[in-house]
Every structure is written in structure tokens, then in C-alpha cells.
Amino acid sequence: MTVPVVLLASIFLISLLLTMVGLGGGLVFSPLFVLLGMAKAQAAAASLFLNLTAAGSAAYAYSRKGMVDFSLSIPLILFSAAAAPLGAYLNTRIETKPFLMIMAVILFLAAIRMLFSPKGDNRTVERAKATKIIGGATIGAVTGLMAGLLGVGGGVFIVPLLIFALKTPTKTAAASSTFIVCFSSLTGFMGYASMGEVDWYFLLPAAVVAFIAGQAGARLMNARLTGRTVRLLFSLLLFGLCAKLLHQWFSGV
């Protein structure tokens, strides 16, 4: 099977842009692959693997620059992993349609806040380690619950919560998020791989492209972008997710 050059170029561009704001591309890959005719399970597996590859590549580059805050990230990973199954359980027990509207409004307000955030964003706020651990655990539980309930990657909630709740500098929040999303992507992909829902002929060349894009995205964000620019890019992403949730609400999905 030959992977079209246009598709590889698209994977590169998506991974490049989203690793600069703390994600790996999963929000875009899964619906894109379904539109291109992949079965839903194969599309989800491919999306998770490429998300893992791009985010992992960027996280490695960010960590070498000392931009990943591990005292925040590790408790967040543990508590989001614990809360996600509860969110999935609640999804089967409660009416999620009103929740979709509430989340769309919250994401819209977060996007507006990021879009019109103050210019002085390159601040460094040093917080006590205990505060970081407790804050990371709380944010992890919230994002894991929302991710499980809505069926979306929790990474899109992590960056604004780190910025606004813990006053984490934007670049640190985005860099730490790439490290965090690696773990949910890995466990999700392993679940699909155990069921044989993996097209390695497509994934291997696509993963090479995603890895290169992750490295490029991390270097661009570190060297070229200001914290305010990262916020503006992320606000656009939040507007897109808000539109997706509203579409689900109106279509009754």
C-alpha cells in the first residue's frame, strides 16, 4: 500500500501546528481518516498512534530544553487515567446532551479569554511543589472525567486549566501537555492494537512524518513563538472544538 504524498503532507502540517500548542493531532486525525474511508476503529487506532508519535517527539525536545514541568505532569497523568473510566461510565448513565452545551459554552469562554489575554505572558511563576502536585492531581481528575464523558482527548482541556488555574506560563503549559497526552494515546492505542485494528503499512511512514513534525513544532515554538502567539493558536483550536460540540448537540449525537 502506497500512502499518498498529499496525506503525508497533511499529517506533517497537522502535527507541526498542534505540537506547538501542546497536542499531537488526535483531534484532527480521527475525523480526517474517517472521511478518507477508514473504518472507525482503524481511524481511531491510527489517530492515537500518530498522536503518540508527534506528541512524544515534541515532548522529548521540550524536556531537553527544560520546558516540561514533571511535578505538575506526573500527578496529572495518574489522576486523569483514574478518572477517565468514571467519565466513560457516566456517559452511559446520564443524559450528555445538556453537558455538551455547557462544555461548548465553557470552551468558548476559555477561547475568548485566551484570545484577549494580556500581552505580558512570558512571566515565570514559581509555585511550591506541594501546590503543583495538588493542582496537577485536581486538573488531572477534571480533565480525565471530561475526556471520558465526552470521548475527546483530555489534552485540549489541560493547557487552559494549567494557564488559568495554576498560572503556569503558556509555553510550559503547552510543553507539559505534550508529555501528558503521550500516556493516554499509548494506552488507547494498545487497546486497539490488541484487537488487531492497526494498518502498519499506513502507520509506519505516517509515524515517521509525525515524528519529524513533532521535532519541528517543538523547535518552532521554543525559538520563534511568543507565549501570546501560542495562546492565539490554542484559542482557535478551542473555537473549533466548541463548534464540534455544538454540532453534536444539534444533531443529537
C-alpha positions in Angstrom: 0.0 0.0 0.0 1.4 3.4 -1.0 0.5 6.3 1.2 -0.5 9.4 -0.9 2.1 12.3 -0.6 -0.8 14.8 0.0 -1.9 12.8 3.0 1.6 12.6 4.4 1.9 16.4 3.9 -1.4 16.9 5.7 -0.2 14.7 8.6 3.0 16.8 8.8 1.2 20.1 8.9 -1.4 19.0 11.5 1.3 17.5 13.7 3.5 20.6 13.3 0.8 23.0 14.3 -0.7 21.1 17.2 2.6 20.1 18.9 3.3 23.9 19.1 0.2 24.3 21.3 0.6 21.1 23.4 -1.2 18.5 21.4 -0.3 15.7 19.0 -3.0 15.9 16.3 -5.6 13.4 17.5 -8.4 15.9 17.4 -8.0 16.2 13.7 -6.6 12.9 12.6 -9.5 10.7 13.6 -12.3 12.6 11.7 -9.9 13.1 8.8 -9.2 9.4 8.4 -12.9 8.5 8.7 -13.7 11.0 5.9 -11.0 9.3 3.8 -12.8 6.0 4.1 -11.1 4.2 7.0 -13.1 2.1 9.3 -13.8 3.9 12.6 -11.7 1.5 14.7 -8.7 1.7 12.3 -9.1 5.5 12.1 -9.0 5.8 15.9 -6.0 3.5 16.2 -4.1 5.4 13.6 -5.0 8.7 15.2 -3.9 7.6 18.6 -0.6 6.2 17.3 0.2 9.4 15.3 -0.8 11.5 18.3 1.6 9.5 20.5 4.4 9.8 17.9 4.1 13.5 17.3 3.5 14.4 21.0 6.3 12.1 22.2 8.7 13.6 19.7 7.8 17.2 20.8 7.8 16.2 24.5 11.4 14.9 24.1 12.5 18.1 22.5 10.7 20.2 25.1 12.1 18.2 28.0 15.7 18.7 26.7 15.1 22.4 26.9 13.8 22.1 30.5 10.3 23.2 29.5 8.3 20.2 30.8 7.2 20.6 34.4 7.2 17.0 35.7 6.0 17.9 39.2 2.8 19.0 37.5 2.6 16.4 34.8 3.0 13.2 36.7 0.1 13.6 39.2 -2.0 14.9 36.4 -1.3 11.8 34.3 -2.1 9.5 37.2 -5.4 11.2 38.2 -6.6 11.7 34.7 -6.1 8.0 34.0 -8.0 7.1 37.1 -10.9 9.5 36.3 -11.4 8.7 32.6 -13.1 5.3 33.2 -15.5 7.1 35.6 -16.3 9.6 32.8 -16.9 6.8 30.4 -19.2 5.1 32.9 -21.2 8.3 33.5 -21.6 8.7 29.7 -23.7 5.5 29.7 -25.8 6.6 32.8 -26.6 10.3 32.3 -28.0 12.5 29.6 -25.0 14.0 27.9 -26.8 16.4 25.6 -27.1 19.2 28.2 -23.5 18.6 29.2 -22.4 19.2 25.6 -23.9 22.7 25.6 -22.4 23.5 29.0 -18.9 22.4 27.8 -19.3 24.3 24.5 -20.0 27.5 26.4 -17.0 26.9 28.8 -14.7 26.2 25.8 -16.0 29.3 24.1 -15.3 31.5 27.1 -11.9 29.9 27.6 -11.1 30.7 23.9 -12.2 34.3 24.3 -10.1 34.6 27.5 -7.0 33.3 25.6 -7.7 35.4 22.5 -7.8 38.6 24.6 -5.3 37.7 27.2 -2.8 40.3 28.5 0.4 40.8 26.5 2.7 40.2 29.4 2.6 36.4 29.2 6.2 35.5 29.4 6.1 35.6 33.2 7.7 32.9 35.3 5.6 31.9 38.3 7.4 29.7 40.8 5.0 27.6 42.9 5.6 25.3 45.8 6.0 21.7 44.9 3.0 20.6 47.1 0.8 23.2 45.3 1.9 21.8 41.9 1.2 18.2 42.9 -2.2 19.0 44.4 -3.1 21.3 41.5 -1.9 18.7 38.9 -3.9 16.0 40.6 -7.1 18.1 40.6 -6.7 19.2 37.0 -6.0 15.6 36.1 -9.1 14.3 37.7 -11.2 17.1 36.0 -9.7 16.5 32.5 -9.9 12.7 32.8 -13.6 12.9 33.8 -14.4 15.3 30.9 -12.4 13.3 28.4 -14.1 10.0 29.3 -17.6 11.7 29.4 -17.2 13.4 26.0 -15.0 10.9 24.2 -12.4 13.6 23.3 -8.7 13.9 24.1 -8.2 15.5 27.5 -5.2 17.5 26.2 -7.4 20.2 24.9 -8.6 21.0 28.5 -5.2 20.7 30.1 -3.5 23.8 28.6 -6.1 26.4 29.6 -6.5 24.8 33.1 -2.8 25.0 33.7 -2.6 28.6 32.5 -5.6 30.0 34.3 -5.9 27.8 37.4 -2.3 27.4 38.3 -0.9 30.5 36.5 1.5 28.3 34.5 3.5 30.1 31.8 1.9 29.4 28.4 5.0 27.7 26.9 5.5 25.5 30.0 1.8 24.5 29.9 1.9 23.6 26.2 5.2 21.7 26.6 4.0 19.8 29.6 0.8 18.9 27.8 2.6 17.1 25.0 4.2 14.9 27.7 0.9 14.2 29.4 -1.1 13.3 26.2 1.5 10.6 25.3 0.2 8.3 28.0 -3.5 8.4 27.2 -2.6 8.0 23.5 -0.4 5.0 24.3 -3.0 3.1 26.5 -5.8 3.9 23.9 -3.6 2.6 21.0 -2.7 -0.6 22.9 -6.4 -1.3 23.3 -7.0 -1.1 19.6 -3.7 -3.0 18.8 -4.8 -5.9 21.0 -7.9 -6.2 18.8 -5.8 -6.1 15.6 -7.2 -2.8 14.4 -3.9 -1.5 13.1 -2.8 -0.8 9.5 1.0 -0.8 9.8 1.6 -0.2 6.1 0.0 3.2 6.5 1.1 3.9 10.1 4.9 3.4 9.8 5.5 6.0 7.1 2.9 8.3 8.6 4.6 8.0 12.0 8.0 9.0 10.6 6.4 12.2 9.2 4.6 12.8 12.5 7.9 12.4 14.4 9.7 14.9 12.2 6.8 17.3 12.5 6.8 17.0 16.3 10.5 17.9 16.4 10.0 20.9 14.1 6.9 22.1 16.0 8.8 22.0 19.3 11.7 23.9 17.9 9.5 26.5 16.3 7.5 27.0 19.5 10.6 27.3 21.6 12.6 29.6 19.3 10.1 31.6 17.3 6.8 31.9 19.0 5.8 34.1 22.0 3.5 32.9 24.7 0.8 35.1 23.3 1.1 33.6 19.9 0.7 30.1 21.4 -2.4 31.3 23.2 -3.9 32.7 20.0 -3.3 29.4 18.2 -4.8 27.5 21.0 -7.9 29.8 21.2 -8.6 28.9 17.5 -8.4 25.3 18.4 -10.9 25.8 21.3 -13.3 27.6 18.9 -13.1 24.6 16.6 -13.8 22.1 19.4 -16.7 24.3 20.6 -18.2 24.2 17.1 -17.8 20.4 17.1 -19.6 20.1 20.5 -22.4 22.3 19.3 -22.8 20.2 16.1 -23.1 17.1 18.3 -25.7 18.9 20.4 -27.8 20.0 17.5 -27.5 16.6 15.7 -28.4 14.7 18.8 -25.2 12.6 18.6 
